[in-house]
């Protein structure tokens, strides 16, 4: 039922009931009828009051019967308000979680964009410092806390100079662009104070493009020990008459050097290359010119003691296996 029809129906119903009530009151008054021992006049007034109440009750009943929203508002409003309040309370942590998720999504989008830039830069060869690249390797001995602190500060200053030269080669003014966490530096100082000889290796945390304002780094501390001793045979490779080929000989020598580098790194060396004594190359060349087919071993032998941060220098020795 539409609103206007409902209003007209209520008006007509109210008029009908009031008319009937008036007629009923008049007849009761004329008949001098009495209810509850009341005087006829007051009985007529009571009938009129009851008629008015009936009009209101019937109107309200019809509205409740026809209008569902009114029924809910009259009988379930309190429960609805309570449920609404509970729902609002439940929404508070959900809103906080949504905010956290939105922030995480924004962070991931930022990381993804940075990754895209890094990939583009990697393909175009624009990185000047690679992730994990050493910026400085320096030996340090344990002594007083003040001396250790001073040595570490000098190492960081030199690492910053080296980094600045690579990242901002056109800038003459050297600014502090190398960033290390304070707790990492404190942990390093405490380790050195325990005694012993150590090597500090400051590495880049991520890939760095030319011109960037900051380079994030972290320090690694390694015990400074002897990696190889003088005269020690590091690796060797065997040649025999069946597979000896001068054309492939250079590749096998490079393989010997690579194997030697892998071995010293496994022991803890921080060097990035094996240095070869120049005379060894000449001696090896002379040997190959004299011998075409022969069984022999080519050994990589250290010519001096090498510590953790020191280069490893080798010579190539030709050894004839016992028959």
C-alpha positions as CSV (number, residue, x, y, z in Angstrom):
1,X,0.0,0.0,0.0
2,X,1.3,3.5,-1.0
3,X,1.8,6.2,1.6
4,X,-1.1,8.5,0.4
5,X,-3.6,5.6,0.2
6,X,-2.6,4.5,3.7
7,X,-3.1,8.0,5.1
8,X,-6.5,8.4,3.4
9,X,-7.5,5.0,4.8
10,X,-6.5,6.0,8.3
11,X,-8.5,9.3,8.0
12,X,-11.6,7.5,6.8
13,X,-11.3,4.8,9.5
14,X,-10.8,7.4,12.2
15,X,-13.8,9.4,11.0
16,X,-16.0,6.3,10.9
17,X,-15.0,5.1,14.4
18,X,-15.4,8.6,15.9
19,X,-18.8,8.9,14.3
20,X,-19.9,5.5,15.6
21,X,-18.5,6.4,19.0
22,X,-20.4,9.7,19.1
23,X,-23.7,8.0,18.1
24,X,-23.1,5.3,20.7
25,X,-22.4,7.9,23.4
26,X,-25.5,9.9,22.4
27,X,-27.7,6.8,22.6
28,X,-26.2,5.7,25.9
29,X,-26.8,9.3,27.3
30,X,-30.4,9.3,26.2
31,X,-31.0,5.8,27.5
32,X,-29.4,6.9,30.7
33,X,-27.2,3.8,30.6
34,X,-24.7,3.3,33.4
35,X,-21.4,1.5,33.4
36,X,-19.4,0.6,36.6
37,X,-22.1,2.5,38.6
38,X,-21.2,5.8,36.9
39,X,-23.7,8.5,36.1
40,X,-25.1,8.4,32.6
41,X,-23.2,11.6,31.6
42,X,-19.9,10.2,32.8
43,X,-20.7,6.9,31.1
44,X,-21.1,8.7,27.8
45,X,-17.8,10.5,28.4
46,X,-16.1,7.1,29.1
47,X,-17.5,5.7,25.8
48,X,-16.1,8.7,23.9
49,X,-12.7,8.2,25.5
50,X,-12.7,4.5,24.7
51,X,-13.7,5.4,21.1
52,X,-10.8,7.8,20.8
53,X,-8.4,5.2,22.2
54,X,-9.8,2.7,19.7
55,X,-9.0,5.1,16.9
56,X,-5.4,5.5,18.1
57,X,-5.0,1.7,18.6
58,X,-6.5,0.8,15.3
59,X,-4.4,3.3,13.5
60,X,-1.2,2.1,15.2
61,X,-2.1,-1.5,14.6
62,X,-2.7,-0.9,10.9
63,X,0.6,0.9,10.6
64,X,2.5,-1.9,12.4
65,X,0.7,-4.4,10.2
66,X,1.5,-2.7,7.0
67,X,4.9,-1.1,7.7
68,X,7.7,-3.6,8.4
69,X,10.3,-0.8,9.2
70,X,7.9,0.5,11.9
71,X,7.6,-2.9,13.5
72,X,11.3,-3.3,13.6
73,X,11.7,0.2,15.0
74,X,9.2,-0.3,17.8
75,X,10.1,-3.8,18.9
76,X,13.7,-4.5,17.8
77,X,15.3,-1.0,17.9
78,X,17.3,-1.7,21.1
79,X,18.7,-5.0,19.8
80,X,19.6,-3.4,16.5
81,X,21.4,-0.6,18.2
82,X,23.3,-3.1,20.4
83,X,24.3,-5.1,17.3
84,X,25.3,-2.0,15.5
85,X,27.6,-1.0,18.4
86,X,29.1,-4.5,18.5
87,X,29.7,-4.4,14.8
88,X,31.5,-1.0,15.1
89,X,33.7,-2.5,17.8
90,X,34.5,-5.5,15.6
91,X,35.3,-3.1,12.7
92,X,38.1,-1.3,14.6
93,X,40.7,-4.1,14.5
94,X,39.6,-4.9,10.9
95,X,40.3,-1.2,9.9
96,X,43.7,-1.4,11.6
97,X,44.5,-4.6,9.8
98,X,43.4,-3.1,6.5
99,X,45.6,-0.1,7.1
100,X,48.6,-2.4,7.8
101,X,47.8,-4.4,4.6
102,X,47.6,-1.2,2.6
103,X,50.9,0.0,3.9
104,X,52.5,-3.4,3.2
105,X,51.1,-3.3,-0.4
106,X,52.6,0.2,-0.8
107,X,56.0,-1.0,0.5
108,X,55.9,-4.0,-1.9
109,X,55.0,-1.7,-4.8
110,X,58.0,0.5,-3.9
111,X,60.3,-2.5,-3.7
112,X,58.9,-3.8,-7.0
113,X,59.6,-0.4,-8.7
114,X,63.1,-0.4,-7.2
115,X,63.6,-3.9,-8.5
116,X,62.5,-2.9,-11.9
117,X,64.9,0.0,-11.9
118,X,67.7,-2.3,-10.7
119,X,67.0,-4.9,-13.5
120,X,67.0,-2.1,-16.1
121,X,70.3,-0.8,-14.6
122,X,71.8,-4.3,-14.5
123,X,71.0,-4.9,-18.1
124,X,72.4,-1.6,-19.2
125,X,75.5,-2.1,-17.0
126,X,75.0,1.1,-14.9
127,X,75.8,-0.4,-11.5
128,X,79.1,0.9,-10.1
129,X,78.9,-1.3,-6.9
130,X,77.4,-4.7,-6.7
131,X,75.6,-6.2,-3.8
132,X,78.1,-7.9,-1.4
133,X,81.0,-6.2,-3.0
134,X,83.9,-5.4,-0.7
135,X,84.5,-1.7,-0.2
136,X,87.6,-2.1,2.0
137,X,89.5,-5.0,3.6
138,X,91.8,-4.1,6.5
139,X,93.7,-5.8,9.2
140,X,93.2,-4.8,12.9
141,X,94.9,-5.9,16.1
142,X,93.3,-5.9,19.5
143,X,94.6,-3.4,22.0
144,X,92.9,-0.7,24.1
145,X,89.3,0.2,23.4
146,X,90.2,3.7,22.4
147,X,92.8,2.5,19.9
148,X,90.4,0.0,18.4
149,X,87.7,2.6,18.1
150,X,90.2,5.0,16.4
151,X,91.3,2.2,14.0
152,X,87.7,1.3,13.0
153,X,86.9,5.0,12.4
154,X,89.9,5.3,10.1
155,X,88.8,2.2,8.2
156,X,85.3,3.5,7.7
157,X,86.7,6.9,6.6
158,X,88.9,5.2,4.0
159,X,86.0,3.0,2.9
160,X,83.8,6.1,2.5
161,X,86.5,7.8,0.4
162,X,86.8,4.8,-1.9
163,X,83.0,4.5,-2.2
164,X,82.6,8.3,-2.9
165,X,85.2,8.1,-5.6
166,X,83.3,5.3,-7.4
167,X,79.7,6.5,-6.9
168,X,80.4,10.3,-7.3
169,X,83.5,10.5,-9.4
170,X,82.8,14.1,-10.6
171,X,82.3,15.5,-7.1
172,X,85.4,17.0,-5.5
173,X,83.9,17.5,-2.1
174,X,83.9,14.2,-0.2
175,X,80.7,13.7,1.8
176,X,79.7,10.9,4.1
177,X,77.7,8.6,1.8
178,X,78.6,5.3,3.5
179,X,76.0,4.3,6.1
180,X,76.6,1.5,8.7
181,X,74.4,0.6,11.6
182,X,75.8,1.6,15.0
183,X,75.0,-1.8,16.6
184,X,77.0,-3.6,13.9
185,X,80.0,-1.4,14.7
186,X,79.6,-1.9,18.5
187,X,79.4,-5.7,18.1
188,X,82.6,-5.6,16.0
189,X,84.4,-3.5,18.6
190,X,83.4,-6.0,21.4
191,X,84.6,-9.0,19.3
192,X,88.0,-7.4,18.7
193,X,88.3,-6.5,22.4
194,X,88.2,-10.3,23.2
195,X,91.7,-10.5,21.8
196,X,93.4,-11.9,18.7
197,X,94.1,-10.7,15.2
198,X,91.2,-9.7,12.9
199,X,90.3,-8.6,9.4
200,X,87.4,-6.1,8.8
201,X,85.6,-6.4,5.5
202,X,83.1,-3.7,4.8
203,X,80.6,-4.8,2.1
204,X,77.8,-3.1,0.2
205,X,74.3,-4.2,1.2
206,X,72.8,-3.7,-2.3
207,X,73.5,-2.7,-5.9
208,X,74.4,0.9,-6.2
209,X,73.9,3.2,-9.2
210,X,76.2,6.0,-10.2
211,X,75.3,9.3,-8.5
212,X,73.3,7.8,-5.6
213,X,73.4,9.8,-2.3
214,X,73.8,6.9,0.1
215,X,75.4,3.5,0.1
216,X,74.3,1.1,2.8
217,X,77.0,-1.3,4.0
218,X,77.7,-3.8,6.8
219,X,81.0,-4.9,8.3
220,X,82.2,-8.5,8.4
221,X,84.9,-9.5,10.9
222,X,87.1,-12.5,10.3
223,X,90.0,-14.0,12.2
224,X,93.3,-13.1,10.6
225,X,95.1,-16.4,10.3
226,X,97.5,-18.2,8.0
227,X,95.6,-19.5,5.0
228,X,98.5,-21.1,3.1
229,X,102.1,-21.7,4.1
230,X,105.2,-21.2,2.1
231,X,105.9,-24.2,-0.1
232,X,102.4,-25.6,0.4
233,X,100.8,-27.4,-2.6
234,X,97.3,-26.0,-3.0
235,X,96.0,-27.9,-6.1
236,X,97.4,-29.9,-9.0
237,X,96.3,-31.2,-12.3
238,X,97.6,-34.3,-14.2
239,X,98.6,-34.5,-17.9
240,X,99.4,-37.7,-19.7
241,X,100.4,-38.6,-23.3
242,X,96.9,-39.7,-24.3
243,X,95.1,-36.4,-23.5
244,X,97.9,-33.9,-23.7
245,X,97.1,-31.1,-26.2
246,X,98.9,-27.8,-26.4
247,X,95.7,-26.0,-27.6
248,X,93.8,-27.0,-24.5
249,X,96.8,-26.4,-22.1
250,X,95.9,-22.8,-21.4
251,X,92.4,-23.6,-20.4
252,X,93.6,-26.3,-18.0
253,X,96.1,-23.9,-16.4
254,X,93.2,-21.4,-15.9
255,X,91.2,-24.2,-14.4
256,X,94.1,-24.9,-12.0
257,X,94.2,-21.2,-10.9
258,X,90.4,-21.2,-10.4
259,X,90.6,-24.3,-8.3
260,X,93.4,-22.8,-6.2
261,X,91.3,-19.7,-5.7
262,X,88.3,-21.7,-4.7
263,X,90.4,-23.7,-2.2
264,X,91.9,-20.7,-0.4
265,X,88.5,-19.0,-0.2
266,X,87.1,-22.2,1.3
267,X,89.8,-21.8,4.0
268,X,88.7,-18.2,4.7
269,X,90.9,-16.1,2.4
270,X,89.4,-12.7,1.3
271,X,91.5,-12.4,-1.8
272,X,89.7,-12.3,-5.2
273,X,92.5,-13.6,-7.3
274,X,95.5,-15.9,-7.4
275,X,98.7,-14.1,-8.3
276,X,101.1,-16.1,-10.5
277,X,104.9,-15.6,-10.3
278,X,105.9,-14.4,-13.7
279,X,108.9,-16.7,-14.1
280,X,106.6,-19.7,-13.8
281,X,104.9,-18.8,-17.1
282,X,108.3,-18.6,-18.9
283,X,109.5,-21.9,-17.3
284,X,106.3,-23.6,-18.3
285,X,106.5,-22.3,-21.9
286,X,110.1,-23.5,-22.2
287,X,109.0,-26.9,-20.9
288,X,106.3,-27.2,-23.5
289,X,108.6,-26.3,-26.3
290,X,111.0,-29.1,-25.4
291,X,108.4,-31.8,-24.6
292,X,105.6,-32.8,-26.9
293,X,104.1,-35.8,-25.2
294,X,105.0,-36.7,-21.6
295,X,103.3,-37.6,-18.3
296,X,103.5,-34.9,-15.7
297,X,101.7,-33.1,-12.9
298,X,101.3,-29.3,-12.8
299,X,101.1,-28.1,-9.2
300,X,100.1,-24.7,-7.8
301,X,102.6,-24.1,-4.9
302,X,102.5,-21.1,-2.5
303,X,105.8,-19.1,-2.5
304,X,105.0,-17.4,0.9
305,X,102.8,-17.5,3.9
306,X,99.5,-15.7,3.2
307,X,97.1,-14.4,5.9
308,X,93.4,-13.9,5.6
309,X,93.5,-10.5,3.9
310,X,96.8,-11.0,2.0
311,X,97.1,-12.0,-1.6
312,X,98.0,-15.6,-2.4
313,X,101.1,-15.8,-4.7
314,X,101.9,-19.1,-6.3
315,X,104.3,-20.7,-8.8
316,X,103.6,-23.5,-11.2
317,X,105.8,-26.6,-10.5
318,X,106.2,-29.5,-12.9
319,X,106.3,-32.8,-11.1
320,X,107.0,-36.2,-12.7
321,X,104.9,-38.9,-11.0
322,X,106.7,-42.0,-9.9
323,X,106.4,-44.9,-12.2
